[in-house]
Amino acid sequence: MTTKVLLVDDHALLLESITAILSAEDDFTVVGTAESGPKALPLIRRLAPDLVLLDVYMPIMDGITCLGLIEARFPAVKVVMMSGHSDTHTVERAFKAGARGYILKSIAPRDIASALRQTVHGTFFVASPPATGETRADNDLSDQELAVLNGVAHGLSNRRIGESLWITEKTVKFHLTKIYRKLGVDNRTEAARVAFREGLVQSPLLDGPS
């Protein structure tokens, strides 16, 4: 299934670059671009994108204000925020407003599609790196539990995880129960967020600010 994407950024070069990157992928179609929030809203109504990649800092209307309007008017549309900054306050505001992901503009071009693909599959990600001095969680995960967690964090189903590790879906579910307990979480989304935040798995979203 092809994901329809609308790009919103006030820099034409960035719009052209990301359009070219996603156009090379079989599962993404860029249906439109906009240079501001006010221009994006009518395009969402007309083009019905599945996903909006939205710049945080734009003139006329900032991205988080635009995100709030998208959430109110088009709740089925997923929004991923994009920024050159990863300060905690901005990231938290974005997620509280309804963002499904937060990508830094310093992300490697080859990783953009993968980052968006993870969001399409329903997993939330924060792109900011851990604070200085923050260490990896002491959770005592086994090698196979880490492998299962890696699959979950990258949006794989239990069946796909099982096939890749040569174990049954029942065994995957057993490992997930233990993973949730060790990480102190209740579901896949929370487990993925802890995994990326604590450096338990690697993601193209985890990049330094430009």
C-alpha positions, 0 to 999 in steps of 0.5 A: 500500500502506498502512503500519500505524503504532504510536505510542509516547509518554508525552504524550497530546496528542502521540499525538492530534496525530500520529494526526490528521496521519497519518490524513489521509494515504492511505498511513498507518493508525495501528493503535494508541498506547501510553504506554510501552515495556512497553505497546507490546510486546504491542501490536506482537505483536497489531497487527503494525504495519509501523512504530513511531514511538517516543519516546526519553525515557519513564518505566518503560522508555526508548525505546532499551531498548524499541527493542532489545527490538523489534529482538530480538522483531520484526525485521521492524518498522521503528522511527523514534525521536522526541525533542526532543533531537539530541545526537550520543550519543543519535542514535548510540545509537539507530542502533546499536540499530537505528533506521531514522530519528530525528525531532525533535519540532520538525519541522513537522507537515506534514512528519511523514508525508513523514519517515516515508514516506522511512523506509518506502522504506528510506532512513536519516536522522539528524535532527540538524543539522551541528555548529557550523562544519561546512561543506558537503562539497567534492564538485564535484557537477554540477547533474544529479548533485545532482538525482539525489542529491535523488531518491535521498535522498527514496526515489525509484527510478531509474525515478522519478528518470529520469522526473522529470529526463527521462533514462533509467535507464541515465543515472541509474545512470551519475550514481550511480556518479559520485556515490558516487565523489565522496562516498566512499560505496558505496550509496544509503543512505550517499549519502543520509546524507551528502547530508543531513548536508552540506546537499546536499539539504533534508529535513523531518527536518533541524530544530533541537531544541526 
